[in-house]
């Protein structure tokens, strides 16, 4: 799986920002992506070595309106990436080599 297809977007919330101080970053990824795919994608896109990858799948959230059920949010796969070393990662920027 290609790196730009593996990582959909970074998660930028209050909790994710607090975790980034501990060298842990959160991303939404393709549901078919494995931990090895995510590790290789981070290495390719950001040029950082990954120590550990933790993944979780958040279920579909539904909402009921009158007599029908409407899906509010699709099923998402999130990963927490813990980096090696003490370098910070700017999740909003991707290296120029990865875009080619």
C-alpha positions as CSV (number, residue, x, y, z in Angstrom):
1,X,0.0,0.0,0.0
2,X,1.4,3.4,-0.9
3,X,2.2,5.9,1.9
4,X,-0.3,8.6,0.7
5,X,-3.0,6.0,0.5
6,X,-2.2,4.6,4.0
7,X,-2.4,7.7,6.1
8,X,-5.6,9.7,5.6
9,X,-5.0,12.6,8.0
10,X,-3.5,13.4,11.3
11,X,-5.8,13.7,14.4
12,X,-5.5,17.2,15.9
13,X,-7.4,17.2,19.1
14,X,-6.6,18.4,22.6
15,X,-5.7,14.8,23.7
16,X,-3.6,14.2,20.6
17,X,-1.7,17.5,21.1
18,X,-1.0,16.5,24.7
19,X,0.3,13.1,23.5
20,X,2.6,14.7,21.0
21,X,4.7,16.1,23.8
22,X,5.5,12.5,24.7
23,X,6.5,11.6,21.1
24,X,3.2,9.9,20.4
25,X,1.2,11.0,17.3
26,X,-2.3,10.0,16.2
27,X,-3.5,9.4,12.6
28,X,-6.6,8.2,10.7
29,X,-5.5,5.5,8.4
30,X,-7.1,3.2,5.7
31,X,-9.0,0.4,7.4
32,X,-7.1,-2.2,5.3
33,X,-3.7,-0.8,6.5
34,X,-1.5,-3.0,8.8
35,X,0.9,-1.8,11.4
36,X,3.8,-2.5,9.1
37,X,2.2,-0.3,6.4
38,X,1.8,2.5,8.8
39,X,5.3,2.2,10.0
40,X,6.7,2.3,6.4
41,X,4.4,5.3,5.5
42,X,5.6,7.4,8.5
43,X,9.2,6.6,7.5
44,X,8.5,7.6,3.9
45,X,6.3,10.7,4.5
46,X,8.0,12.2,7.5
47,X,11.5,10.6,7.6
48,X,11.2,9.4,11.2
49,X,11.8,6.0,12.7
50,X,8.9,4.4,14.5
51,X,9.3,2.5,17.7
52,X,5.8,1.2,18.2
53,X,2.4,1.4,16.4
54,X,-0.9,0.9,18.3
55,X,-4.1,0.6,16.3
56,X,-7.8,0.8,17.2
57,X,-11.1,0.8,15.2
58,X,-13.8,3.1,16.3
59,X,-17.3,1.8,15.5
60,X,-20.0,3.4,13.4
61,X,-21.9,6.0,15.3
62,X,-25.6,6.1,14.4
63,X,-28.4,8.6,15.0
64,X,-32.1,7.9,14.9
65,X,-34.4,10.4,13.3
66,X,-38.1,9.7,13.6
67,X,-38.5,6.2,12.1
68,X,-35.3,5.8,10.2
69,X,-31.7,5.3,11.4
70,X,-29.1,7.6,9.8
71,X,-25.4,6.9,10.0
72,X,-23.6,9.8,11.6
73,X,-20.0,8.7,11.1
74,X,-18.4,5.8,9.3
75,X,-16.1,3.2,10.9
76,X,-12.7,4.7,11.3
77,X,-9.3,3.2,12.0
78,X,-6.9,5.2,14.2
79,X,-3.3,4.6,15.0
80,X,-1.0,5.9,17.7
81,X,2.6,6.1,16.5
82,X,5.5,6.3,19.1
83,X,8.7,7.6,17.6
84,X,12.3,6.6,18.3
85,X,14.7,9.3,19.5
86,X,13.8,12.7,20.7
87,X,12.9,14.5,17.4
88,X,9.6,16.3,17.0
89,X,7.3,15.5,14.1
90,X,5.3,18.2,12.3
91,X,2.2,16.3,11.3
92,X,0.9,19.1,9.0
93,X,3.9,19.0,6.7
94,X,5.0,16.1,4.4
95,X,8.5,15.8,3.0
96,X,9.0,16.8,-0.7
97,X,10.4,13.3,-1.6
98,X,7.1,11.7,-0.6
99,X,4.9,13.8,-2.8
100,X,6.8,12.6,-6.0
